[in-house]
Amino acid sequence: MFSSRKDFTAYADVCFREFGDRVKHWTTVNEGNVCSIGGYDAGFLPPQRCSSSSVSNCSKGNSSTEPYLVTHHMLLAHASAARLYRTKYKAKQRGFIGFNLLVFGFVPLTNTSEDIIAAQRARDFYIGWFLNPFIFGVYPDSMKKNVGSRLPYFTIKESNLVKGSIDFLGINFYYALYIKNNPKSLQKKDRDYTADMAVELKSYTGNDTTKDEVPVIPWILEGLLQSLKNDYGDFPIYIHENGQQTRRNSSLDDWSRVKCMHEYIGSLLDMLRNGLNIKGYFVWSFLDVFELLGGYEASYGLYYIDLKDPTLTRQPKLSSVWYSNFLNNRTIDSKIFMKIEENSSISNTPLMHTAT
């Protein structure tokens, strides 16, 4: 995948040529890290390649090398497309080129130096794996140390091509992870990408969040973005996806989704005041769709789709009304906050911790 930069660039050329008069922000790859990890390490996503010892027990693949090779070629393919746009189209179309990652908040399980360093290392493996080459032209030192010769290297020419090849970073944010240092995983024979990270991962859950819902944690998102700014500089960020999951046939009065949007959008104002270079925010999603992992059981939509109706009737949820009012008025009505609190079980009091 992405091994032919020439083919990927030719495909991008068609897109730039045909749609560039209307598209001003191009994202070459969506959730690039998910593609590499899910498709070539864990093997639960297409093309389902992984080592036979993996949880997915794939018939083909090598989790020890392929995730790194795929990401390497993905970065070079993106950079090639970005160079094409800048040399051939940008002067006339005046657009921008970006890349998208699924990101998490990385919270040390304890305040020990081992777990704090492990949280930084986890961020390197999930985000720095891509962002370090985009900003500095090289992979993170922690990856070089743990992966060794299995981690591809950039030639000087390739490094210069990848470095500076994004105008913005798009992120999809839903979850946070507790991180515990686990050096024993480095002793594993034929270790994969996950073992190379040398951490134990545990999902972060909110105090009163139900098992079907995503924890509402804007303070963790802000901590993550602030740490990225400190380490990589003040580049533009678009939050391409953020939203609340509920079970598919839950109530149209989706107060938990309203509260999710209310808290994240409100926190964005604080993030902007604190100097974070956030250029846009997009709610996932407009309507209930087929989720890659949750299928039709998971619901993120502002509109409900009746799958039993041959015409697939759409019904607006309460969240669609709230979001429409917000977009039209461009203010967050403080009066509705008490109503949200009365109808939502999610706690508004964050736990005190440091997120990376």
Summary of the structure (lengths in Angstrom):
residues: 356
radius of gyration: 21.0
end to end distance: 30.7
largest distance: 58.6
contacts: 1097
relative contact order: 0.11
helix: 44%
strand: 16%
